[in-house]
Amino acid sequence: MMKLSRMHKRLLALSAMLPMTAMAQEAGQTAPAASGQLETVTVTAQRRTENIKEVPVSVSMLAHEKLDVILSSGQDIRVLAGKVPSLNVESSTGRVFPRFYVRGYGNADFSTFASQPVSLIYDDVVQENPILKGYPMFDLAGVEVLRGPQGTLFGRNTPAGVVKFESAKPSLKGIEGFYNLSYATHGTANVEAAANIPLSNVWAMRVSTLRQHRDDYVSNAFLNQPDSMEGYNEHAERVQFLFQPSSTFNALFNIHQRSGVGSSRLFRANIIKKGTNDLVDGFDAEKIFTNGQNYQNLNTKGGSIRLSWDLGSVKLYSISGYETVSDYNSRGDIDGGNPVNGPGVVPFQVETAGFIPELQQYSQEFRVESKKAGPLSWQAGVYYFNEDARGGSDGYNTAGARTTHVLSQQQNRASAAFGSVNYAVNDALTVRGGLRYTKDVKDFRTLEAVNTVLVGPQSVHADKDKFNWDLSGTYVLNKDVNVYARVATGFRAPSVAAASTSVPITVADAETITSYEAGIKADLLNRRARASLSVYDFDVKNQQLTVVGGNSNVTKLINAAKTKGRGIEAELEGFVTPDFKVSTSASYNFTEIKDPSLSVNKCAQCTVTDPLNASGRVIINGNPLPQAPKWIINASARYNYPLADGNLFVLTDWSYRSKVNFFLYEAVEFSGKAMTEGGLRVGYNWAGGKYEIAAFGRNITGTQRITGAIDFNNLTGFINEPRQWGVQFKGTF
């Protein structure tokens, strides 16, 4: 085990050797930047707009060109994996149902009602159900990744951190907008556009849209169906209205929706070579040997109202959010093969569909913050959350007919009161403290069970209340360098998983975290470079974990007595010359389950490396958390060559993550190998940057990796996104 001091020295040495930046941190400006200087990055990590250097939290910002580059080939939200320190995103359900991990801390639960310790907040509205977390990224002002517990100012399940999206907002200043068109391998088309239109001197509208398409390009060799899988059609829209009748009041109305059809995740039987974590010899990513059906459809809608009043000494905010899922169905051949012949032959058949016929989520927050200048500032508020969701799963036989049906309902209500205080002790030292009280109540019941006998009771009730707090201090060493320290707690409410024929409805008790963090943030070389470094250590009590499979399709929730984590994160960006900008970032995350009493069923066909107890179950004490890479490293570089009428540029970006375990136990076959993916972009912009044309590639080395697996009676897995080559044109008006 590597000691923290050694990790610290190792990453500091790496930081000194590499030309670090963060093209991953281009964001909003508070002051114009001179040629060869970095723009000032502002974030809302503490619910106020602040210079990122002054915020006592480990936070990264992605915006503008960085988002454009990684999204150019029609990617969904999973593309954020590994693009900033300590962030991983994965899914066993394809373009919907993403699972987020920060500092190795997340949840691999794939059930309909899964909760996560990383909260996703879109335009100040929490997206609680994992289906809502997959809303596409388009026309964004920025994405903030807040690492560590955010349990006082943000309202839902934030012990690991927050991923925060902010849409570009309407403006009264004039008509403006953009269009962004790309076409790539496999007929992948991405169309994004937005228009800002002032309607009067007090009303403005912003309309944003996204269209994404990919052709089917994977053939089902068993059913002789060429190019029948892995395609999708998706569109999303957002309309916002700004009403600003005076300098003391404004209202922002947001209406959005998402619709998509296409393939669900392709599970591929027997693609892992026994005794290794390699793909089998002769593996062909464009073929599958399955006898099951595969499809996915989704429709979501939502809206929010954000009101702001300037009352002189204070500002008052009201944020009302409403989200719905009106149709979600994802069907796949979970065994990944067929019972007859070929590389996909499997010993038994499992074909299921997860569905949500109805989900409604309402949230309301009132917040007041001080406005007067002085050493003391504060904010306080109340929060309410209400979710009513119905969902379940269907099973199918080899002929494709539905054989079983389970429908459940979860009703979740939560309320909270919170406050925080900032106090400038002197010109150099500022301290901050926050407190939040939360009460969370869940009622879960089975509504229908057709052709299946579920064990245990038909309903459960769970409720918990908790105080969370944080305390931090920021010290200004000089005008360019700040240091900070922070201790914070977090809380995730109890989670519930539906019953099966062998496992009753299970409830995982609430989990809590205490985290210690310290860091340094600096502007360097007259703002030609920027650096940050943070170290942390956390303890999670009663962490909620998900037990899956073994040799059957079940999900069960358990609690680990304790999980420990520690690590280090570094980011550096800067201009080598006014036309040459480079970046890199790195993180080391160590996690360990600490519970000698915990054991799980082992896989049937894999090579388990953990010890077994007397019952033949795997002891997971000492294991890292699933999907928790120790290392995440990013590097990018952009060279601009000025011409008479425009600029020629070359941009490359690379991301690396070390190996991960797929499940709670450690097995040779069920660990994902280290993965490096790179991108390349060559383009030309002109008319002062108004127009741009570019050729691009994503995953340019054609890296193929197993990124997840199904723990059944065979070696079934799924893989990363394929290599893409394409062209892009964008313009502004």
N, C-alpha and C positions, 0 to 999 in steps of 0.2 A: 504494500500500500504506500502510495506516495504522500509524504507529509505536506501540509499546506505550505510551509516555508520553502520546500523544494519546488513545489508547483509554481509558487510566486517567482522564484529565481528563474525557473525555466521559461516562463512566459515573458518575463521582463527581458530575458536574453533574446527571445524570439522577436519581441517588439523592437529591440534595438537593431536587429539585423534586417528586418523587413521594412520596405517603404509602406507604412500603414496609412490608410485613410478610412473614409467611409463615404464612398459614393453612395453607400447605404444610408447616409444621413443627410441627404440633400433635403431641405425643408423650407418652411416659410422664413421670410426675412423680417427682421426688425430694423435693419439698417442696410443700405446698399453696399455692395462689396466692390472695392476697387479691383482692377485687373490683377489676377494672381492672388487675390484674397478670398477667403471662404465667407459665404453668407452666414449670418447669425441664425442659428437653429433655435426655434421656439417650440415648446411642448406644453401640454396641459396635464401633465402627470399629477399635479396637485389641484386640478380643476380651475386653475388660473393660467393665463398665458405667461410663460416665463422662459428666460434664456435657459437652454438645456444645461449650461455650465452651473447654474445656480440651484438646480433641483437636486435634493439629497436622495436620489433614487437612481439605480442603474437602469437607464432607459436608452433606447435606440429609436431613431426616426428613419422611415423610408418614404420617399416622395419623388415626384417628378421623373427624371430620367431613369432612376433605378427601377421604379415600378413599371415604367414603359418597357424597359429592356426585358425584365423577367416575365412579363405578361404578353410579349409580342407573339408567341406561338399558341395563343388560345388557352393558356393555363388557368387552372382554378386556384383556390386559396391554398392548396397544398404546396404551391411553389414557394411559399414563404419559408419552408423548412430549411434551416441552416443558413438563411440569408443574413441573420444577425446573430450575435453570440447567444448561446444557450437556448435557442428556439428550435424545436422540432415539431413537424406537423405530418400526420399520416392518416390513412383511412383504409379500412377493409371494405368500404362501400363505394369506392370510386369518387366521383366529383361531388358527392353529398356526404354529410356526416363526418366532417374532419375532426380529428382528435389532436389537441394541442398539448405540448410539453414545454415547460420552462425550467431550466436548471435540472433537467432530468425528471422533473416532478409533473406527473400527468395521470391519465387514467385510460387504460386500454379497453374499457367497457364498450361493447358494440350493441347493447340492448336499446330498445326504443326510447326508454326513459333515462338513459345514462346522464349522469352529471359529471362535470369536469372541474378540476381545481384551477384551471386557467379560464378566466372570464373573457368573452369576446363582446365588445361594446361598439355598436355602430351608431354614429351620430347621437351619442349620449344615451342610447337605449340598449340595455343588456339583451343579448340573444342567448337564451338559456338552453333550449333544446339543441342538441348537436345538428339537427337538420337546419335550424335557423343560422347556425354558425357558418354555413357554407355559402352565404349570399355573396355573389361575385364582387370583385374589386374593379370599379370603374369610376372615372371622373372624381378622383380622390384628391383632397388637399394633402393628405399624409396618413401614414400608419405608424402608430407609436407602440413599441413593445416595452412594457413596464415589468421588470423582473423583481421577484420577491413578493412577499405579502402586501396586498393593497386593501387591507380589510377595514379601513376607516372611512375613506372617501368614496369607494366604489361598492356597489350594493349587492352583488351576487357571487358567492363562491370564488373568491380571489386569493386563496392562500399561496398559490404558485406565481400568480401575476395576472396581468391584463394585456390583451391585444386590442388596441383601440383604433378604430377607423373613423376618419372625419371626411365627409363629402365636401367637394367644392361648393361654396354657397352663392346664392343669388346676390346681385349687387345693383344698386341704383345708378352706377357710374356710366353705363352705356351698353350697347350691344356688343357682345364678344362671344367667342366659342372656339371649338376645334373639331376636327375629324381625324380619325386614325384608322387606317385600313392595312391589313396584312394578309398574306396568303402563303401557306407553307406546305410541307410534306403531308401526304395523306389527305390532301384537299382541305387542310386546316385553314379556316377563314376566321378572322377576328375583326369586327367592326365596332368602333367606339366613337361616340360623338356627343357633344354637349353644346347648348346655346343658352346664353344669358340675355334676357330681354326685359328691359325696364318697361313696365306697363303704364306708369304715371310717375309723378314725382314722389310717391309714397309706396308704390307697389312695384315689385320686380319678380320675374319668374326665371327659373333655370330648369331646363329639360335635359336629361341625360339618358343615354341608351347604350346597350351592349348587345351585340349579336355574335354568337360563337357557333362554329360548325366544324365537324371533322367527319370524313368519310369512314365507313366501316372498312377496315383493312386486315382484320384477323379472320382467317378461314376456319370453319369447323370441319376438320378432316374426317371426323367420325361420321357426320351426317352429310358429308359432301356438299357443304354450303360455303362456297367461296366468298370472301370479303363480306362476312355477315355480322361481325362484332367489332366493338371498340369505337364506334362512331357516336356522335352526339349532336344534338341541336339544342341550343339554349339561348334565351333572350331575357334581359332584365331591363327595367325602366325605373326612372326616378324623376318625379316632378316636385319642385320646391317653389314655394311662394314666400317672399319676404314682404312684410308690411311694416313700414317704419315711418309713422306719422310725425315723429319728433325725435329729438336727441335723447329723450328719457324713456322711450318705450319702443320695443320692436317685437315682432312675432314672426316665427319661421314655421311654415307648414310643410310637411314632407310626406309624400305618398310614393310607395315603391312596390314592385312586384317582381317575381321571378318565375319562369316556366322553363322546363327542360324535359327532354326525352332522349333516350339513348341506351347504351350498355351499362349494366352494373359492373362491379368489379369482376374481372376474369380470374377465377380460381383454376389453377393448372395442376392436375394430378401428377405426382411422381416426377416433378421437375428438379428435385434436390437429390444430388448424388449421395447415396448412403455412406455414412461415416465422414462426410464433409459438409461444408455449406456452399459448395459449388453447384452451378447448374449442371444437369446431366449432359453427357456428350451428345452432340448433335441437336441440342435444344434450338428450336425455331420459334422466335417470338411472334411470328405471324401465323402460327397454327395452334389449334387446340383440339382436344379429342373428347368432347363432352356430348352426352345425350340429353342434357337438360336445356331448359329455356333460360334466356338471359335478357332482361330489360329493366329499365328504370324510368320513372316519370315523377315529376315534382311540380307543384304549384304552391307558391307562398305569396302572401300579400301583407302589407303593413303600412303604418303611418305614425307620425309623431307631430306634436305641437310643442315648440320651445318658445317660451315667453320670457321677456326680460324687462324689468322696471328699474330705472335709476331713481332712487328716492332721496338722493342727496348724500346722506352719510352712509347709506348702504345700498346694495343692489340686490334685487329679489329675482329669483329664477323659478320657473315652473317647467318641468319636462314630463310630458305625457306620451306614452308609447303603447302601441297596439300591434301585435304580430299574429298572423294566422298561418297555419298549414292546412290547405283545403283538400290536398290530394298528394299522397306520397306512397309509392309502391316500388320496391326494389327486389327483383327476383333473380336468383342465381343458383347455379349448380354447385353447391357447397363442397361436394366431394371432388369436383373438378375433373371428373372422368366419366367412364362408362363401364358396364359390367361384362363387356364382350371381349374386346381385344385392343391392341395398339398400346402406345406409350401411356395412354390415359386409363388403363384398366384398373378398377378399384374393387375392394372386397365387398363394399355395400354402398347403397345409394342414399344421398341426402340432398334434396332440392327444397329450398325454402324461399319465402318472400317475407320481408318486413314491410309493414305498412302503417300509415297514420291517416285515418279518414278525416280527423278533425283535431286541431290544436288551436287554442286561443290563449294568448298571453297579454296581460295588461300590466303596465307599470306606471307609477306616478312618483315624482320627486319634487319637493319644494326645498329650495336652498337659498340662504341669505348670506351675503358676504360683506365685510366691512369695506369702506371705500376711502375714508379719510387718511391722509398721509400721517405718518408717525411710526414709532418703533413697534407698535402692536397692530396686528391684523388678524382677522379671524373669519371663520365661516361655520355655518351650522345648517342642519336640515333634517327632514324626515323622508322616508322612502317606503313605498308599498309595492308589492309584487303579487300577482295572481295568475296562475296557470291552470288550465283545464285541458287535459290531453287524453285522447283515446288512441290506442295503437296496439299492435300485436304482430303475430306471425302466422303464416300458413305453411303447411307441408304438402308435398306432391309426390306421386308415385312415378315409376319409370315411363308411364304413358303420358305424363304431364297433367293428370287430373288431381285436383285438390283432395287431400285425404284428411287433413287435420286443420283446425282453425282455433286460434286463441285470441281473444280481444280483452284488453285491460284498460283501466282508466286511472289516471293519476291527477289528483287535485292538490295543488301546492300554493300555499299562502305564506307570505313573509312580510314582516314590517320591521323598520329600523329607525333609529334616531342617531345622529352623528354630529360631531363638531371637531374643529381643529383650530389651533392658535399658533401664530408665528410671532416671535418677539426678537427684535434686533437688540441684543445686549449692548453692542457698540458697533462701530463701523466695520469691524472685522467678523464678529460672531453673531450668527442668527440661529435660534433654536426653534424647534417646532414640535408640538405634541398633538395627537389626535385620539379620539375615543368614539367607539360605535357600539350600540346595543342592537342585536338582531334576534328576532324570534321567527322560527321557521316551522311550518306545520305541513305534513303530507298525509293524505288519505289515498290509499291504493286498493283497488279491488278488481277481481276477475269478473268480467261481464259475460263472456261466452267461452265455452270450451266444447268444440264439436269433434266427435270421433276421437277424443283423447281424455284420459282421466288424470287430472292434475292432483298432486299431493299437497297436503297441508291446508291451512285455512284459505277462505276466499278473499279475505281483506286484511289489511294491516293499517295501523295508525302510527305515525312517528312525529315527534316534535322536539325541538331543542331551542334553547335561547343561550346567547353568549355575548360577553363583552370582549371587544378587540381594542387594541391600542397600539400606538407607535410613538416613538420619540427619536428625534434626529437633530443634528447640529451641522451647520456649514460654517467653515472658517476660511476667510479670504487671506491667503498668503501674500498675494499682491494682485494687481489689476488683471493679471492673466491666469492666475492659478487659484483654484478653490479645492479644499479637502472637505470630506464629510464623513459622518458616521451615523448609523441608523440601527435601531432595534425595533422590530415590528412583529405583531402576531396576526394570525389569520384563522379563518374558520370555514369549513364546508359542511353544510347541513347533511343529515342522514340521506342516503340514497336507497332506492328500492329497485329490485329486479323481479320480473314476472316469474310465475311458477312454471314448472315443466312436469313431465311424468315421473321424474326422479328427484327433483329439487323443489321445495316449496318456495313461496314468495320469500325472498331474503331481504333483510334490511341491514345495511352497513351503518354503524353508528357514526356520529359526527366526528370529523377529524380536525385537529388544531395544529398550528405551526408556530414556532418561535424562531425568528431569523435575526442574525447579526450581520451587518454589512458595513464596509468602509471603502472609501474610494477617493480618487483624485481626478479632477477635470481641468484641462488647461487649453488655452489658446497659445499657439507658439509662433515664433518668427513673424511678428507683426501680422497675425491672423492668416499667415500662409499655410498654417497647419493647425490641427486640433487633435487632442489626445484625451483618452479617459481610461482609467484602470479601476477595477473594483474587486474586492475579495469578500467572500460570504461564508457563513456556516449556519445550517438550520437543523432543527429537530422537528419531525412530524409525529404526533401521537395519534394512535388509532387510525392510521392511514387506510383509506378505503381501497381495496384491491379487488380485481376481477379474476376469478378462476374460470377458465374455459376448457371445454373438450376433455381430453384424456383419451377417450375413444368414443365419445358421443357428443352430440350437439347441445350442450347445456351451458348456461351462464349462472354463476353464483358469486355473490358479493361476500367478502370477508374483511376483517380489520387486522392490520399488523400492529403489534404493540408500539413499535417505534420504527421510524425510518430516519436515517441521518444523511445529510448532504453537505458538501462543501466544494468550493471552487474559486475560480478567478476568471475575469472577463476583461478584455482589452480592445480598444478601438483607436485607430489613428488614421487621419486623412490629411492630405496636403497637396500643394502644388510644387512639383519639382521645378517647373518653369511655368509662366503664365498659360502655356498651351499644353502642359503635360500634368495631369492629375492622377494620382495613384491612391490605392486604399487597401487596407487589410484589417481584419478583426479576428480575434480568436477567443475561445472559451474552453476551460477545463471544468467538467462537472463530475463529481464523484458522488454516487448514491449507494446506500447499503440498507437492506432490510434487516432489522434487529428484532427477531422474535423466534426463539428456539422452539416454540410450540407449533409453529405453522408448517403444514405439509400439504401437498397437492397431488392429485393423480398424475402419473407420468404418461408420456406419449407411448404409443404402441410400437412404432417403427423407428424411433430415433435413438441416438446415443446420448443418454443422460450422463452428465458429468458431476452432478450433485450427489451427496449421500442419500441413501434410502433408510426409512425407519423400519421397524419390525413388521409393519403392515404393507411394506412395499411401496409406500408413498414417498414422494420426493421432499426432502427437507430444504426449504428455501431460505433459511436464516443465513445472512451474509451475502445474499445475491444482490446485484444492482436492480433497479427498477426497470421494467420493460421499456423499450424504445427510448433509452437514455444513453446517447453516445457520450463518451468521455470528452472527446475533442470535436469542436466545430471550428473550422478555419475558413475565412473568406479572403480573397484578394481580387482587385480589379485595377484596371488602368485605362485611361482615355487620353489619346493624343489628338490634338486639334491642329490642322494645317491651314492657316488663313490663305484664301485666294482673293482675287480682285472682287468677285461678286458674291462670295460666300465662304464656307468653311468645309474642308474635307476632314473627316475624323475616322479614327479606328478605336474601337472599344472592346475590351475583353474582360470577362468576369469568371471567377472560379470559386467553387465551394467544395469543402471536404467535410465529411463526418466519419468518425471512427465506427467500429462495429457496434451493433446493438443486439440485445436479446429480444426475441419476439414475445416470450412468455415469462411467467414468474420463475420457472425452473430454468436451468441452463442445460442446453443440449447442443451438440456439435452442429446438427442439421438446422436447428431452429435459432440460428444467430445470423444476422445480416452482416455480410462482409463490409469492410470500410468502402466508402463510395466517394468518388471525385467526379464532379460534373462541371463542364466549362461552356461558356458562351462566347460568341464572336459577333461583332457588328461593325460594318463598314458603311459609311454614308456620307451624304453631302447635304448641307442646309444653306439656304440663301434667303435673300430679302430680310436680313436682320433676324434670321431664325424663324421666319413666318412659315416656311415650307421645308420639308425634309424628306429625302428618299434614302432608303438603306436596305442592304442585304444583311441577313442575320442567320445565325445558327445557334441552336440550343442543344445541350448534351452533345457537343461536336465530336467527342471521341467515341460516341456510340456505346457508352458504358451500360452494361446490363447487370443489374443486381436484384436479388430476391429481397423485397422490402417488407414482406409479411408472410404469414403462413396460417394454415388451418390445422388445428391440433386434433386430427382424427386418426383413423387407422391406416393412414398413408402419408406420403411426403408431399402434400399439396402446398403450393405457395403462389404469390403474385409478385409482379416485377415493377420496376420504375418506368417512367415515361420514355418513349423512344427518341432517337435523334430527329431533330427537325431542322430543315433549311427553308428559308423563306425570304420574302421581300416585304417592305413596309413603306407606306407613304402617309404622311400626316401634314396637316396644315392648320393654321389658325386664322380667325377673322375678327 
